[in-house]
Amino acid sequence: MVDIDSQTRTDTKGQRFEELHRALETDTHAPLYSQRMENGYRPVCGEGSPDAQIMFIGEAPGAREAVFGRPFIGAAGHLLHDLIKLYKIDRKYIYLTNLIKDRTPEGRNPVESEINHYARYLEEEIDILRPLLVVPMGRLTMSYVLSRFRVPHENARVVDMHGEVMVGQADYGRVKVVPLLHPSAALYDSRCMKTLAHDMRVIHAVATELWLLH
Ligand code: URA
């Protein structure tokens, strides 16, 4: 596997993304690599503008995402895209990715060893983009992101914290974190749509305030 850490920091963002894709493709040590190969799946890197400063982070790719190797192209993804469009947030300001880059067996929740392994890819995406607004979706991603940006969050639950604006710290400065209910929740319970719409309004307001939509 290519050692991401040893990469020269003078690379352009595009080069670093290419390198990241290559490293993930050839990561035979990844805990879900054999599941990837057995099912004919592809690893799923993030997608979006290399200049985006708003990062949406889901948990792990679904089956459709793993077949095509692209994030958020299934039912939950369509819902997320619709919400983003509804609130007139241009896709050019957004980067979409996941905490885990391979589909888990039967879509089960990722386990700690998987999070520990795949986090290096998310960390590289964060290092390349230096997002100023981060939107974690799902419990495990929220917990990872809040720890990562040093926001105190003992026993935090998404149901209690979604739509809240929190201030985190990165080595490149302050970062706003706004957890979002995972859009897949609305596929099972349509009442979640109201909550998602409310939280997306908050995200739009924070992005506007930070001047990230220009
Ligand atoms: N759910 C996620 O968390 N990520 C995807 O890419 C698709 C569905």
Residues whose N, C-alpha, C, O or C-beta is under 5 A from the ligand:
A	BS01	URA	G58 E59 A60 P61 G62 E65 P71 F72 A76 N98
